[in-house]
Amino acid sequence: MTNELLKNEKESVQLLDVRLADDYEAAHLEGAMNNPVMEVGFPGRLLESAPDKSKKTVVYGASAASHEAAAALEKLLREGYTDAHILEGGMETAVRENSPIVEGTPLPAPPPAPDGEFSADVEESRVGWTGRNLLNKHHGTVGLKSGRLRFIKGMLQSGEFALDLNDIKCADLSVIDGHDILIGHLRDDDFLDVANHPEAVFAITKVEFISDAKAGAANLQLSGNLSMRGQTHPIEFQAVSGLTPDGKPVAQAVFSVDRTRWGILYGSGKFFHRLAGHLVNDQIEFEVKIVAR
């Protein structure tokens, strides 16, 4: 449906703004009810916001490029609305065509871009690990001892992080099931050799920005050196970065490394002829979230 048709049929239409509530509060079409399609309560509120399933019902989102109106239309049809339509171009087109708009509380200004050096918040940050063999896996966390990130006008330039390998935990085993036995095994010289190398350090050497990345997709290509067990080797991975509503820089990434590059050979099929139940995958997966302050 076009804005012109909507103007002509305004009195006989149930008009739904399916954007987020604060977008609706900032500005919405006159006569529209708000029911954000991204909220799980959307179907349950439909009879409140559009009570007549046989009446012409028009939904709109932010723009033709944004998917919320299409998602809402699909849900309306599933709920039995027989005359449901999308307003072409959404709010963007309505504003351009000078449709009647109700304005309220403006959206808050985005937080300022970070500039300078930030410390990693070791309480809010998290480093997870997962190790596997053919049939099983274990996963847990390792403590972040310290970290720093340097930005210039919002662009990440460098950073360095130290992991406390004495602070390694397994999340899927209890003490009764062998948690302490596994952790002791990981700390000894078969794996991390924590007595001689209590830290692992990752230092960023290069940052490339993925310019066409959308929100929630990887927007950084990071290169750096990982030092562990007295050896240092380069690694590369992609990360998703952004700012919290209060302006804290955050980055998250999931990546794997081949542990044998750092001399962790226990259970590796590349170095032992026959391992049977002692075989351990060479790849260790890390899931990292860094919150800066």
C-alpha positions as a Markdown table, in Angstrom:
| # | Residue | x | y | z |
|---|---|---|---|---|
| 1 | Met | 0.0 | 0.0 | 0.0 |
| 2 | Thr | 1.2 | 3.5 | -0.8 |
| 3 | Asn | 1.0 | 6.6 | 1.4 |
| 4 | Glu | -1.5 | 8.1 | -0.9 |
| 5 | Leu | -3.9 | 5.2 | -0.6 |
| 6 | Leu | -3.4 | 5.2 | 3.1 |
| 7 | Lys | -4.4 | 8.9 | 3.3 |
| 8 | Asn | -7.6 | 8.1 | 1.4 |
| 9 | Glu | -8.5 | 5.1 | 3.5 |
| 10 | Lys | -7.2 | 6.3 | 6.9 |
| 11 | Glu | -10.4 | 6.0 | 8.8 |
| 12 | Ser | -11.0 | 2.4 | 7.7 |
| 13 | Val | -7.5 | 1.1 | 8.4 |
| 14 | Gln | -5.8 | -0.5 | 11.4 |
| 15 | Leu | -2.3 | 1.1 | 11.2 |
| 16 | Leu | 0.6 | -0.7 | 13.0 |
| 17 | Asp | 4.1 | 0.8 | 13.6 |
| 18 | Val | 6.2 | -2.3 | 14.2 |
| 19 | Arg | 9.5 | -0.6 | 15.0 |
| 20 | Leu | 11.0 | -0.4 | 18.5 |
| 21 | Ala | 9.1 | 1.5 | 21.1 |
| 22 | Asp | 11.6 | 4.4 | 21.4 |
| 23 | Asp | 11.6 | 4.8 | 17.6 |
| 24 | Tyr | 7.8 | 5.0 | 17.7 |
| 25 | Glu | 8.0 | 7.5 | 20.6 |
| 26 | Ala | 10.4 | 9.7 | 18.7 |
| 27 | Ala | 8.2 | 10.0 | 15.6 |
| 28 | His | 5.3 | 7.9 | 14.2 |
| 29 | Leu | 2.5 | 8.2 | 11.7 |
| 30 | Glu | -0.7 | 9.8 | 13.0 |
| 31 | Gly | -3.1 | 7.2 | 14.1 |
| 32 | Ala | -0.6 | 4.4 | 14.3 |
| 33 | Met | -0.5 | 1.9 | 17.2 |
| 34 | Asn | 2.9 | 0.5 | 18.2 |
| 35 | Asn | 3.6 | -3.2 | 18.5 |
| 36 | Pro | 7.3 | -4.0 | 18.1 |
| 37 | Val | 7.7 | -7.1 | 16.0 |
| 38 | Met | 11.1 | -7.8 | 17.5 |
| 39 | Glu | 9.5 | -8.5 | 20.9 |
| 40 | Val | 8.4 | -12.0 | 21.6 |
| 41 | Gly | 5.1 | -10.6 | 22.9 |
| 42 | Phe | 4.1 | -9.3 | 19.4 |
| 43 | Pro | 1.5 | -12.0 | 18.6 |
| 44 | Gly | -0.1 | -11.8 | 22.0 |
| 45 | Arg | -0.6 | -8.0 | 21.7 |
| 46 | Leu | -2.1 | -8.1 | 18.2 |
| 47 | Leu | -5.7 | -8.2 | 19.4 |
| 48 | Glu | -5.0 | -5.1 | 21.5 |
| 49 | Ser | -3.3 | -3.1 | 18.7 |
| 50 | Ala | -5.3 | -4.5 | 15.8 |
| 51 | Pro | -8.5 | -6.0 | 17.2 |
| 52 | Asp | -10.4 | -6.8 | 14.0 |
| 53 | Lys | -8.8 | -9.6 | 11.9 |
| 54 | Ser | -11.0 | -9.0 | 8.9 |
| 55 | Lys | -10.4 | -5.2 | 8.7 |
| 56 | Lys | -7.7 | -3.8 | 6.5 |
| 57 | Thr | -4.5 | -3.8 | 8.5 |
| 58 | Val | -1.4 | -1.9 | 7.4 |
| 59 | Val | 2.0 | -2.3 | 8.9 |
| 60 | Tyr | 5.1 | -0.2 | 8.5 |
| 61 | Gly | 8.8 | -0.3 | 9.6 |
| 62 | Ala | 11.8 | 2.0 | 9.2 |
| 63 | Ser | 12.3 | 1.8 | 5.5 |
| 64 | Ala | 12.0 | -0.4 | 2.4 |
| 65 | Ala | 15.5 | -1.8 | 3.3 |
| 66 | Ser | 14.5 | -2.8 | 6.8 |
| 67 | His | 12.7 | -6.1 | 7.3 |
| 68 | Glu | 10.4 | -5.5 | 10.3 |
| 69 | Ala | 7.3 | -4.8 | 8.2 |
| 70 | Ala | 7.7 | -8.0 | 6.2 |
| 71 | Ala | 8.3 | -10.0 | 9.4 |
| 72 | Ala | 5.1 | -8.5 | 10.9 |
| 73 | Leu | 3.0 | -9.2 | 7.8 |
| 74 | Glu | 4.1 | -12.9 | 7.9 |
| 75 | Lys | 3.0 | -13.1 | 11.6 |
| 76 | Leu | -0.3 | -11.3 | 10.9 |
| 77 | Leu | -1.2 | -13.8 | 8.2 |
| 78 | Arg | -0.4 | -16.7 | 10.5 |
| 79 | Glu | -2.7 | -15.2 | 13.1 |
| 80 | Gly | -5.6 | -15.1 | 10.7 |
| 81 | Tyr | -5.6 | -11.5 | 9.5 |
| 82 | Thr | -7.2 | -11.6 | 6.1 |
| 83 | Asp | -6.6 | -8.1 | 4.7 |
| 84 | Ala | -3.0 | -7.3 | 5.8 |
| 85 | His | -0.6 | -5.0 | 3.8 |
| 86 | Ile | 2.8 | -3.3 | 4.0 |
| 87 | Leu | 3.1 | 0.5 | 3.7 |
| 88 | Glu | 5.6 | 1.0 | 0.9 |
| 89 | Gly | 8.9 | 2.6 | 2.0 |
| 90 | Gly | 7.9 | 2.7 | 5.7 |
| 91 | Met | 8.6 | 5.7 | 7.9 |
| 92 | Glu | 11.4 | 6.9 | 5.7 |
| 93 | Thr | 9.1 | 7.4 | 2.7 |
| 94 | Ala | 6.3 | 8.8 | 4.8 |
| 95 | Val | 8.5 | 11.5 | 6.1 |
| 96 | Arg | 9.8 | 12.3 | 2.6 |
| 97 | Glu | 6.2 | 12.6 | 1.4 |
| 98 | Asn | 5.2 | 14.9 | 4.3 |
| 99 | Ser | 2.6 | 12.5 | 5.8 |
| 100 | Pro | 1.1 | 13.5 | 9.1 |
| 101 | Ile | 3.7 | 12.7 | 11.8 |
| 102 | Val | 3.4 | 12.8 | 15.6 |
| 103 | Glu | 6.7 | 13.7 | 17.2 |
| 104 | Gly | 7.7 | 12.9 | 20.8 |
| 105 | Thr | 10.9 | 12.2 | 22.7 |
| 106 | Pro | 13.9 | 12.2 | 20.4 |
| 107 | Leu | 16.2 | 9.2 | 20.3 |
| 108 | Pro | 19.3 | 9.7 | 22.5 |
| 109 | Ala | 22.5 | 10.8 | 20.8 |
| 110 | Pro | 25.0 | 8.0 | 20.1 |
| 111 | Pro | 27.8 | 7.7 | 22.6 |
| 112 | Pro | 31.1 | 9.5 | 21.5 |
| 113 | Ala | 33.7 | 7.4 | 19.7 |
| 114 | Pro | 36.4 | 6.1 | 21.9 |
| 115 | Asp | 39.7 | 7.9 | 21.7 |
| 116 | Gly | 42.9 | 7.0 | 23.7 |
| 117 | Glu | 43.8 | 4.0 | 25.7 |
| 118 | Phe | 41.2 | 1.9 | 27.6 |
| 119 | Ser | 41.7 | -0.9 | 30.1 |
| 120 | Ala | 39.8 | -4.2 | 29.8 |
| 121 | Asp | 37.2 | -4.7 | 32.5 |
| 122 | Val | 38.3 | -8.1 | 33.8 |
| 123 | Glu | 35.0 | -8.6 | 35.6 |
| 124 | Glu | 32.8 | -8.0 | 32.6 |
| 125 | Ser | 35.1 | -9.6 | 30.0 |
| 126 | Arg | 35.1 | -13.3 | 29.4 |
| 127 | Val | 37.4 | -15.8 | 27.8 |
| 128 | Gly | 36.0 | -19.3 | 27.1 |
| 129 | Trp | 37.6 | -22.4 | 25.8 |
| 130 | Thr | 36.5 | -25.7 | 24.3 |
| 131 | Gly | 38.5 | -28.8 | 23.7 |
| 132 | Arg | 37.3 | -31.9 | 21.9 |
| 133 | Asn | 38.0 | -35.4 | 20.8 |
| 134 | Leu | 35.9 | -37.4 | 18.3 |
| 135 | Leu | 33.1 | -38.2 | 20.8 |
| 136 | Asn | 33.3 | -35.7 | 23.6 |
| 137 | Lys | 34.2 | -32.2 | 24.6 |
| 138 | His | 35.0 | -30.1 | 27.6 |
| 139 | His | 34.5 | -26.3 | 27.9 |
| 140 | Gly | 35.2 | -23.7 | 30.5 |
| 141 | Thr | 36.8 | -20.3 | 31.1 |
| 142 | Val | 40.2 | -18.9 | 31.7 |
| 143 | Gly | 40.8 | -15.7 | 33.7 |
| 144 | Leu | 41.7 | -12.4 | 32.0 |
| 145 | Lys | 44.5 | -11.0 | 34.1 |
| 146 | Ser | 44.8 | -7.6 | 32.3 |
| 147 | Gly | 44.2 | -6.0 | 29.0 |
| 148 | Arg | 44.3 | -2.7 | 27.1 |
| 149 | Leu | 43.0 | -1.3 | 23.9 |
| 150 | Arg | 44.1 | 1.8 | 22.0 |
| 151 | Phe | 41.7 | 3.8 | 19.8 |
| 152 | Ile | 42.1 | 6.9 | 17.6 |
| 153 | Lys | 38.8 | 8.6 | 16.8 |
| 154 | Gly | 36.9 | 5.4 | 17.3 |
| 155 | Met | 39.2 | 3.2 | 15.3 |
| 156 | Leu | 41.0 | 0.4 | 17.1 |
| 157 | Gln | 44.7 | 0.6 | 16.6 |
| 158 | Ser | 46.3 | -1.9 | 19.0 |
| 159 | Gly | 45.9 | -3.9 | 22.1 |
| 160 | Glu | 47.3 | -6.5 | 24.4 |
| 161 | Phe | 45.8 | -9.1 | 26.8 |
| 162 | Ala | 47.2 | -11.4 | 29.4 |
| 163 | Leu | 45.5 | -14.6 | 30.5 |
| 164 | Asp | 46.0 | -16.1 | 34.0 |
| 165 | Leu | 46.4 | -19.8 | 33.2 |
| 166 | Asn | 46.2 | -20.7 | 36.9 |
| 167 | Asp | 42.6 | -19.5 | 36.7 |
| 168 | Ile | 41.3 | -22.1 | 34.3 |
| 169 | Lys | 38.0 | -23.8 | 35.0 |
| 170 | Cys | 35.8 | -26.5 | 33.4 |
| 171 | Ala | 32.1 | -25.7 | 33.3 |
| 172 | Asp | 30.8 | -29.2 | 32.4 |
| 173 | Leu | 32.5 | -31.2 | 35.2 |
| 174 | Ser | 31.9 | -31.2 | 39.0 |
| 175 | Val | 34.6 | -32.1 | 41.5 |
| 176 | Ile | 32.9 | -35.5 | 41.8 |
| 177 | Asp | 33.0 | -36.0 | 38.0 |
| 178 | Gly | 36.7 | -35.2 | 37.9 |
| 179 | His | 36.9 | -31.4 | 37.5 |
| 180 | Asp | 40.1 | -31.0 | 39.5 |
| 181 | Ile | 41.7 | -34.0 | 37.8 |
| 182 | Leu | 41.1 | -32.4 | 34.3 |
| 183 | Ile | 42.3 | -29.0 | 35.4 |
| 184 | Gly | 45.4 | -30.4 | 36.9 |
| 185 | His | 46.1 | -32.3 | 33.7 |
| 186 | Leu | 45.6 | -29.0 | 31.7 |
| 187 | Arg | 48.0 | -27.2 | 34.0 |
| 188 | Asp | 50.7 | -29.8 | 33.9 |
| 189 | Asp | 53.5 | -30.1 | 31.3 |
| 190 | Asp | 51.3 | -32.3 | 29.0 |
| 191 | Phe | 49.3 | -29.2 | 28.1 |
| 192 | Leu | 50.0 | -25.6 | 29.4 |
| 193 | Asp | 53.0 | -26.2 | 31.7 |
| 194 | Val | 51.6 | -23.5 | 34.0 |
| 195 | Ala | 54.4 | -23.9 | 36.6 |
| 196 | Asn | 56.9 | -22.5 | 34.1 |
| 197 | His | 54.5 | -20.4 | 31.9 |
| 198 | Pro | 51.7 | -19.0 | 34.1 |
| 199 | Glu | 50.4 | -16.5 | 31.5 |
| 200 | Ala | 49.4 | -16.5 | 27.8 |
| 201 | Val | 49.6 | -13.1 | 26.1 |
| 202 | Phe | 47.9 | -12.0 | 22.9 |
| 203 | Ala | 49.2 | -8.7 | 21.3 |
| 204 | Ile | 47.4 | -7.2 | 18.3 |
| 205 | Thr | 49.8 | -6.3 | 15.5 |
| 206 | Lys | 47.3 | -5.3 | 12.7 |
| 207 | Val | 43.7 | -4.2 | 12.5 |
| 208 | Glu | 41.8 | -4.1 | 9.3 |
| 209 | Phe | 38.2 | -2.7 | 9.2 |
| 210 | Ile | 35.5 | -4.5 | 7.2 |
| 211 | Ser | 33.9 | -1.4 | 5.8 |
| 212 | Asp | 30.6 | -3.0 | 4.5 |
| 213 | Ala | 29.9 | -5.0 | 7.6 |
| 214 | Lys | 26.4 | -4.7 | 9.0 |
| 215 | Ala | 25.6 | -4.4 | 12.7 |
| 216 | Gly | 26.2 | -7.8 | 14.4 |
| 217 | Ala | 28.5 | -9.1 | 11.7 |
| 218 | Ala | 32.3 | -9.3 | 11.9 |
| 219 | Asn | 33.7 | -5.8 | 11.2 |
| 220 | Leu | 37.3 | -6.3 | 12.2 |
| 221 | Gln | 40.1 | -8.5 | 10.9 |
| 222 | Leu | 42.7 | -8.9 | 13.6 |
| 223 | Ser | 46.2 | -10.1 | 13.3 |
| 224 | Gly | 48.5 | -10.7 | 16.3 |
| 225 | Asn | 50.9 | -12.8 | 18.2 |
| 226 | Leu | 49.9 | -15.4 | 20.8 |
| 227 | Ser | 52.5 | -16.3 | 23.3 |
| 228 | Met | 52.0 | -19.5 | 25.3 |
| 229 | Arg | 54.3 | -22.1 | 26.8 |
| 230 | Gly | 57.4 | -20.0 | 25.9 |
| 231 | Gln | 56.5 | -19.8 | 22.2 |
| 232 | Thr | 55.1 | -17.0 | 20.1 |
| 233 | His | 53.2 | -17.5 | 16.9 |
| 234 | Pro | 51.0 | -15.3 | 14.7 |
| 235 | Ile | 47.2 | -15.9 | 14.5 |
| 236 | Glu | 44.4 | -14.1 | 12.6 |
| 237 | Phe | 40.6 | -14.0 | 13.2 |
| 238 | Gln | 37.6 | -11.8 | 12.7 |
| 239 | Ala | 35.8 | -10.0 | 15.5 |
| 240 | Val | 32.5 | -8.1 | 16.0 |
| 241 | Ser | 33.0 | -4.7 | 17.7 |
| 242 | Gly | 30.8 | -1.9 | 18.9 |
| 243 | Leu | 29.7 | 0.3 | 21.8 |
| 244 | Thr | 27.4 | -0.3 | 24.7 |
| 245 | Pro | 24.6 | 2.3 | 25.2 |
| 246 | Asp | 26.8 | 3.9 | 27.8 |
| 247 | Gly | 29.8 | 4.1 | 25.4 |
| 248 | Lys | 31.9 | 1.2 | 26.5 |
| 249 | Pro | 33.9 | -0.4 | 23.6 |
| 250 | Val | 33.1 | -4.1 | 23.3 |
| 251 | Ala | 34.6 | -6.8 | 21.0 |
| 252 | Gln | 33.7 | -10.5 | 20.7 |
| 253 | Ala | 35.2 | -13.3 | 18.6 |
| 254 | Val | 35.1 | -17.1 | 18.2 |
| 255 | Phe | 38.2 | -18.7 | 16.7 |
| 256 | Ser | 40.4 | -21.8 | 16.9 |
| 257 | Val | 44.1 | -22.4 | 17.1 |
| 258 | Asp | 46.2 | -25.5 | 16.5 |
| 259 | Arg | 47.7 | -26.1 | 20.0 |
| 260 | Thr | 50.6 | -28.2 | 18.6 |
| 261 | Arg | 52.2 | -25.0 | 17.2 |
| 262 | Trp | 52.9 | -24.0 | 20.8 |
| 263 | Gly | 54.3 | -27.4 | 21.7 |
| 264 | Ile | 51.1 | -28.8 | 23.3 |
| 265 | Leu | 51.4 | -32.3 | 21.8 |
| 266 | Tyr | 49.5 | -34.5 | 24.3 |
| 267 | Gly | 47.0 | -36.8 | 22.4 |
| 268 | Ser | 47.8 | -35.3 | 19.0 |
| 269 | Gly | 47.5 | -37.8 | 16.1 |
| 270 | Lys | 50.2 | -35.8 | 14.3 |
| 271 | Phe | 52.8 | -36.9 | 16.8 |
| 272 | Phe | 51.7 | -40.2 | 18.3 |
| 273 | His | 51.2 | -43.5 | 16.3 |
| 274 | Arg | 48.3 | -44.9 | 18.2 |
| 275 | Leu | 46.2 | -43.1 | 20.8 |
| 276 | Ala | 42.9 | -45.0 | 21.1 |
| 277 | Gly | 40.8 | -43.2 | 23.7 |
| 278 | His | 43.6 | -40.7 | 24.4 |
| 279 | Leu | 43.2 | -38.9 | 21.1 |
| 280 | Val | 42.5 | -35.2 | 21.5 |
| 281 | Asn | 41.7 | -32.8 | 18.6 |
| 282 | Asp | 44.5 | -30.4 | 17.8 |
| 283 | Gln | 42.2 | -27.4 | 17.5 |
| 284 | Ile | 41.3 | -25.5 | 20.7 |
| 285 | Glu | 38.3 | -23.1 | 20.3 |
| 286 | Phe | 38.2 | -19.7 | 22.1 |
| 287 | Glu | 35.1 | -17.6 | 22.6 |
| 288 | Val | 36.2 | -14.1 | 23.7 |
| 289 | Lys | 34.3 | -11.1 | 24.9 |
| 290 | Ile | 36.3 | -8.0 | 25.9 |
| 291 | Val | 34.6 | -5.0 | 27.5 |
| 292 | Ala | 36.7 | -1.9 | 27.9 |
| 293 | Arg | 36.4 | 1.0 | 30.3 |
